[in-house]
Amino acid sequence: MITKKTSRARKWLEKYTSGPLSVGRILSSTRLAEEISQVDFAKSWEYR
């Protein structure tokens, strides 16, 4: 059964991230925290 209940932690995080959590927001905040350019961050995700 799927519920739509949101945890208190998620509500708190969404309050401080100005919106719902998403993969894009997580990747963006990780890149900014590590002070990596978009180009270098993209290169680090390339298939090797």
Backbone as numpy.savetxt, mean C-alpha at the origin, in Angstrom:
# Nx Ny Nz CAx CAy CAz Cx Cy Cz
-18.75 -17.92 4.70 -19.58 -16.74 4.70 -18.70 -15.50 4.70
-18.93 -14.61 3.80 -18.17 -13.38 3.70 -18.91 -12.28 4.46
-18.15 -11.56 5.29 -18.75 -10.45 6.03 -18.10 -9.15 5.59
-18.76 -8.07 5.85 -18.24 -6.77 5.46 -17.76 -5.98 6.67
-17.56 -6.66 7.80 -17.12 -6.00 9.02 -15.67 -5.54 8.84
-15.38 -4.31 9.22 -14.04 -3.76 9.10 -13.41 -3.70 10.49
-12.19 -4.19 10.60 -11.52 -4.20 11.89 -11.16 -2.78 12.33
-10.95 -2.63 13.61 -10.56 -1.30 14.14 -9.23 -0.87 13.57
-8.30 -1.82 13.41 -6.97 -1.49 12.87 -7.09 -0.98 11.44
-7.92 -1.64 10.65 -8.08 -1.21 9.26 -8.72 0.18 9.19
-9.72 0.43 10.03 -10.34 1.76 10.06 -9.31 2.82 10.42
-8.45 2.50 11.41 -7.42 3.46 11.83 -6.45 3.73 10.68
-5.99 2.68 10.00 -5.06 2.85 8.88 -5.69 3.66 7.76
-6.94 3.37 7.44 -7.61 4.09 6.36 -7.81 5.56 6.70
-7.95 5.86 7.98 -8.09 7.25 8.41 -6.80 8.02 8.10
-5.66 7.40 8.33 -4.38 8.07 8.14 -3.81 7.94 6.74
-4.39 7.10 5.90 -3.94 7.00 4.51 -4.89 7.70 3.56
-5.88 8.36 4.10 -6.85 9.14 3.31 -7.65 8.29 2.33
-7.95 7.07 2.69 -8.76 6.24 1.82 -8.56 4.77 2.08
-9.26 3.96 1.31 -9.18 2.52 1.51 -7.79 1.97 1.16
-7.43 0.91 1.85 -6.15 0.26 1.58 -6.20 -0.46 0.25
-5.12 -0.40 -0.49 -5.03 -1.11 -1.76 -3.58 -1.52 -1.99
-3.39 -2.42 -2.91 -2.03 -2.86 -3.24 -1.21 -1.68 -3.74
-1.82 -0.85 -4.55 -1.12 0.32 -5.09 -0.64 1.26 -4.01
-1.49 1.52 -3.03 -1.11 2.40 -1.93 0.01 1.80 -1.09
-0.04 0.49 -0.88 1.01 -0.18 -0.11 2.34 -0.10 -0.85
2.32 -0.36 -2.15 3.56 -0.28 -2.95 4.10 1.15 -2.97
3.21 2.11 -3.14 3.63 3.50 -3.18 4.25 3.94 -1.86
3.64 3.59 -0.76 4.19 3.99 0.54 5.51 3.29 0.83
5.66 2.05 0.37 6.93 1.34 0.54 8.02 2.03 -0.26
7.71 2.39 -1.51 8.69 3.07 -2.36 9.11 4.40 -1.76
8.14 5.17 -1.27 8.45 6.47 -0.69 9.25 6.34 0.60
8.91 5.35 1.42 9.64 5.14 2.68 11.09 4.76 2.42
11.33 4.01 1.36 12.69 3.59 1.02 13.42 4.63 0.18
12.72 5.71 -0.17 13.27 6.81 -0.98 13.85 6.31 -2.30
13.06 5.49 -2.99 13.45 4.93 -4.28 12.62 5.61 -5.37
13.25 5.93 -6.50 12.52 6.52 -7.61 11.56 5.48 -8.21
10.58 5.96 -8.94 9.63 5.05 -9.57 10.34 4.12 -10.56
11.30 4.65 -11.30 12.02 3.85 -12.29 12.81 2.74 -11.61
13.55 3.09 -10.56 14.35 2.08 -9.85 13.46 1.05 -9.16
12.33 1.50 -8.63 11.41 0.58 -7.98 10.84 -0.39 -9.01
10.49 0.11 -10.19 9.96 -0.76 -11.24 11.01 -1.77 -11.69
12.25 -1.33 -11.79 13.32 -2.23 -12.20 13.53 -3.34 -11.18
13.30 -3.04 -9.91 13.49 -4.07 -8.88 12.41 -5.15 -8.96
11.31 -4.88 -9.68 10.23 -5.85 -9.83 10.27 -6.58 -11.17
11.27 -6.28 -12.00 11.38 -6.93 -13.29 11.67 -8.42 -13.12
11.15 -9.21 -14.05 11.40 -10.64 -14.04 12.85 -10.90 -14.43
13.49 -11.75 -13.69 14.90 -12.05 -13.99 15.06 -13.46 -14.43
